[in-house]
Amino acid sequence: MARKPGTRATAEFVLFDVFYEDGSQRSNRRVPRTVLGCAEGDACANKYIAEQDRVIATKSGLPALAIKNIRRSVSKG
């Protein structure tokens, strides 16, 4: 029997809201659950998202934004 859409994604990833120093926000940034297994917990997610931002900035030619804060996204279910 086929799975419901979205069940795999929620099991493999944790969603975070990212707040930047310039006041902008990005919601529902996906971080693999395996990344969150480190001793620092959500601090590992911060490092992972910062690395994603650095790669995106390199490809776009724009400077990466400084992350002010991250928090887990609130579930709507």
C-alpha positions as CSV (number, residue, x, y, z in Angstrom):
1,M,0.0,0.0,0.0
2,A,1.3,3.5,-0.8
3,R,2.4,5.9,1.9
4,K,0.7,9.2,2.5
5,P,2.5,12.1,0.9
6,G,4.9,13.8,3.3
7,T,5.3,11.0,5.9
8,R,8.8,10.2,4.8
9,A,10.0,13.8,4.8
10,T,8.7,14.5,8.3
11,A,10.4,11.3,9.6
12,E,13.8,12.1,8.1
13,F,14.0,15.9,8.6
14,V,13.3,18.5,11.3
15,L,12.1,21.9,10.2
16,F,13.6,25.1,11.5
17,D,12.7,28.8,11.2
18,V,15.9,30.9,10.7
19,F,16.1,34.5,11.7
20,Y,18.9,36.6,10.2
21,E,20.7,39.7,11.6
22,D,19.1,41.9,8.9
23,G,15.6,41.0,10.3
24,S,14.7,38.6,7.5
25,Q,13.3,35.1,8.2
26,R,13.3,31.8,6.3
27,S,10.8,29.2,7.5
28,N,10.8,25.5,7.3
29,R,14.4,24.9,6.5
30,R,15.0,21.2,6.5
31,V,17.8,19.6,8.6
32,P,18.3,15.8,8.6
33,R,17.6,14.2,11.9
34,T,21.0,12.5,11.7
35,V,22.6,16.0,12.1
36,L,20.8,16.6,15.4
37,G,22.4,13.6,17.0
38,C,25.5,15.6,18.1
39,A,26.1,16.6,21.7
40,E,25.1,20.3,21.1
41,G,21.6,19.4,19.8
42,D,20.1,22.3,17.9
43,A,23.4,24.0,17.7
44,C,24.4,21.4,15.1
45,A,21.4,22.5,13.1
46,N,22.7,26.1,13.2
47,K,26.0,24.9,11.8
48,Y,24.3,22.9,9.1
49,I,22.1,25.8,8.0
50,A,25.0,28.2,8.0
51,E,26.9,25.8,5.7
52,Q,23.9,25.6,3.4
53,D,23.7,29.4,3.3
54,R,27.4,29.6,2.5
55,V,27.1,27.2,-0.4
56,I,24.0,29.1,-1.7
57,A,25.9,32.4,-1.3
58,T,28.9,31.1,-3.2
59,K,26.7,29.9,-6.1
60,S,24.7,33.2,-6.3
61,G,27.6,35.5,-5.8
62,L,25.9,37.3,-3.0
63,P,27.2,37.5,0.6
64,A,25.8,35.0,3.1
65,L,23.5,36.5,5.8
66,A,24.5,36.2,9.4
67,I,22.2,34.0,11.4
68,K,20.8,35.6,14.5
69,N,18.7,32.7,15.9
70,I,17.1,29.4,14.9
71,R,14.1,27.6,16.4
72,R,12.2,24.5,15.5
73,S,9.2,25.2,13.3
74,V,5.8,24.8,15.0
75,S,3.9,21.8,13.8
76,K,0.6,22.6,12.1
77,G,-0.8,19.1,12.6
